[in-house]
Amino acid sequence: MNHDEAARRAYWAEQMEKGYEIVQKLITFPVNECGERFASIPDAAADAKVEMLFSTSKIAGDLDRVYFLRESLVRDVVTIGREMNERGWILKIEDGFRSLDMQRQLVRKPSVFDAVLKKCIWELGGEIPSTEMMFRRAIVLTANMPKIGAHMSGSAIDISVFRRDDGTEVWRGYPYLEMSECTPMRSPFVAPEHVATRLEIAAMMEKHGFIHFPFEFWHFDKDDAGMHILTGNPAPCRFGPVNWDPRTNEVTPVPDPLALLNPLPVIEKEIAAALERARNA
């Protein structure tokens, strides 16, 4: 193993462990769910005549992405989109709200799960990870619990940015959805000019109260446990994981936000399936 490879593995492991530490804080952080309803980002952008893009890919299986957030946050996103338009950019929303079932399926999505497994094998120098290690990494990378996943609170979006004049992406070193030692916002393995672009985009988001998740350069959230933890605010947050009824726009807190979406026996089966796919590739 060369020095650069060793440094990359060490950095990846360090970042994953820091992410796991935040997960532990998220689990115990107090939430006073305010019950704020949801609003459509595409509808709000159209009404405001703000040019915005939305991913057309499925989140998992045949599940469409849901471009809704809490009402107050949608107003902020539209304002950010307008300011990006004025900057000559177009905000692209890659993902918004996820129901518990959407998140459950996403954790088990073959391409996502295979990527997590591949990184674990790489981290271990070719060894097959234990179920416990896969569970530890997956809970950071894919939020296998409602309490720790801001998308399930309707308080987070994943984004990319494009240029209005030629439609090319404002390049951040890697595309959405990268999963490597280059994924953290300030990764030392990303060219400085691309880190600067990431931070410029983050500044436009943070101007309106969104905070970036340090381990994913595309993820931003607001007024939830993650934001409070990352900004050092000990007060209970107002957004927690909810079940949302799109017909009535009613939101209700998830009854058991600490229940695993996919328990260890399910993860064990997915490890075996992923290894079989790798052998047959």
N, C-alpha and C positions, 0 to 999 in steps of 0.2 A: 504494500500500500504506500503510495507516495504521500508527501507531506500535505499537499492540497486536498487529497481525498480524505486523509485523516482529519484535517481541519473542518472539512465539510460535514463529516459524520459527527464530530464532536459538537459543532454548532447546532446541527439538526437535533441531536439528543438534548442539548441544553435548552433549546427553544421549546421542545415538546414537554420537558419537565417544568419549565416556567408556565407553559399553558396549562399543565395539569394542576399546578398550584392555584392558578386563577379559577379553574373548575371547582376546586375545593372551596374557594371563597364564594363562588356563585351559589353553591349548594346551600350554604348557611345564610346567605344575605337576605335581609328582611324585605318583603314586598307588600305594599298596600295597594292592591289592584284597584285602579280608579274606574274601570268599566267604560273607558272611552271607546266609542265605536270606530268602525273602519271607514276608509274612503278609497276610491279608485285613483291610482296615480295616473293611468292613461286618460281617464275622463277629466281629471283636474288639469293636466297638462294641455289637453285639447281646449278646454274652456279658457285657459289663460293664454292660448296661442303660443305655447312654449314647445319648441321642437325637441323631442325626446325619442329615444329608441328603446325597444323592449325585446328581450331574447325570445326566440320562437322555439327553442329546444324544450323537450320534456324534462321534468325534474327527475322522474324515475318511472319506468314502464310507460303507461299511457297517460300519466298525470301531467296536466298543464301547470305551468307556473302561475302563481296568483299574485297579481301586481296591486295588492292592497296593503295599506299600513294604517296605523291609528290616524284619525282625522287631522290632528294638529301636526303630525309629522309629514303628512302629504303636502300640507301648505309649505312647509320648509323645503321639501324636495323640489317642488315647483319653483320656488324662489331660487334655489341652487341651479336648477335647470336653466332658468332665465339668465342668470349671471354667467353660466357657461356659454349660452348662445351669444351673449354680448362679447365674450372672450374669443368667439370663433369656434367653440366646441359644442358637441352634443352629448348630453348625459345619456348613457345606456343603462337601463335597469336590467341586471342579469337575473335577480331573484328578489322576492319580497316575502310575503307571509307564507308560512308552511303549517299545515295542520299536523297533528301528532302522527297521523297515518302517513302523510307525505314524508315526514322526517324519518319515520320507521323504515319506510321503503328506501329512502335515500341512503341510509346507513348500510343497507344490504344490496344496494345497486352494484352489480358486478364490476363496472368500471371504477367506481369509487372504492369499493372494498379491495379490488385488485391493486389499486394504487397504494392504499394504506399497507397492504401486505408486502408489496414490492419494496416500499421504503423501510419497513421493519427488517426485512431480509438484508437489505443494503446496510442498514444501521448495524446489524449484527455480523457483518462480514460474510454473509452467505448462509448463516444458520437460520433454521426455521424458528420463528418466534413462538413463545408460549401463548396460550389463550389469554393469560393475564396481561401480557405485554400488548397484544393486539387490542384488548379491551381498553387498556390505558391510553394507547395512541388514538384509537377510534373515538373515544369520548372527547378528546381534545379537537380532533379534526372533523368530526361529523355530529357531535352533540347527541349522544345516545340517551338523553334524559331531558324532559321538558324544561326543568328549572334552569338548565345551562344553555339553552338554545334561544337566542334572541329572535330568530325568525318565527318561532312559535309564540312569541309575545306580540308580534305585529310591530316590532320596534327596530327592525334591521333591514338593510338592503345590501345587496352585492352589486357593484357597479363596474362599468368600463366607460371610457370616454373616447369620442371620435371627433374628427375635424369636420367642420361644416363645408369647407370649400372642396375637399376632394374625397371625403368619406373614409379616410384612412384612420386607423386607431392611433390615439395619443399613447405612444408606446411606454409601458412601464417595465420593460425588460422581459416580461413573460405575459402570456395571455391569461384570462380567466378561463379555466380553473386550474392553476398550477399547484402542485403539491410536492414541494421539495424544500431544500435548504434556502432556496431563493424566494420562497413565499413570504416570510416575514417582511414587514414594511421597510425596515432598514437593513436588510440582509447585506453583509459585507461581500457576498458573492454576486451581487448585482452591480452593474456599472454605475458609477456615481451620477451620471446624467439621468439614468433611469430612476434611481432613488430620488433625485431632485424632482422629477416629474411626479412620482408617487406623492411626495410631500406637498407639491403645489396643489394637486388635486385634493389631498387630505385637508389642506388649509381652507379650500373653498367649502368643503363639507363642514369643517369644524367651526367656521365662521357662523354657521347657523345651528350649532349645538350638537352636531353628530360627532362621535368619537370613533377613531379607527381602532380596530382590533389589531394589536401589534403583530400577530402571527399570520394574518391574511391581509394582503395589501388591497384587496377589493371590498372588504367588509366594514360597514359603518352602522352604528346604532345610537339610539338616543333615549334617555329617560328610563332606562332599565338597569338591572343589577350590574351588568357589565360596565356601563358608563359610570355608574357611581363608584365602582371598585377602581376603575382606571383613573378616575379623577380625584380619588381620595375623599369622596363624599359618603359619610357613614349613615346618612338618613335613609329611611326606607324608600325604595324606588316606587314609581306609580304604575309601571307596566311589568306584568309577569306573564307566564304562559297561559293562554286562554283557548277555549273552544269557541269558534266563531261560526254563527249561522248566517251565511250570505243572503238567505231569503228575508230574514228579519233584521239583519245587522245587529243582532244581540251578541254580546260577549259574556262568557262566564268563565271564572277561573278554573283551571285544570284541577280536578279533585285531589290527585296525588302527583304533584309535580316532580317528585323524586323517584317515581317508578321508572325502571329501565324500559326503554322502548324495545330493545332487543336484549334479553338476558344472556348470561354466559353460555348456556347450552346452544342458543341460536348462533352466537358468535363462533363457537366451536365448529358447528356445521358449515358456516360460511368460510372459515379458514380451510376446511377440508375441500370444499367446492372450489375455492380459489386456487389451491395447490393443484387440484386435478386439471383446472383450466390451464394453468401454467405448464404442466407436464404435456398437455395435448396441443399446446400452441406450436 
